[in-house]
């Protein structure tokens, strides 16, 4: 409490409205399964609730599927992570 949120007359108020959050998640699974079973949606909902409590509305969650599938996939995911970090 103090820098991230405060308790006001109407309850908790997030103070980090100016912040952005990039999240990269590596998976062993394939994209179709994450979408089919609603895993991606569930994680994105948790993102909104968790970060939203602190006032953060700009959350970019990138899923890097089948991270260990091959050296090429690993290289591609590392390049994505590097790009996201640079652009952040």
Helices and strands as residue ranges (DSSP letters): E 5-8, E 11-14, E 20-26, H 31-36, H 39-53, E 58-64, H 71-87
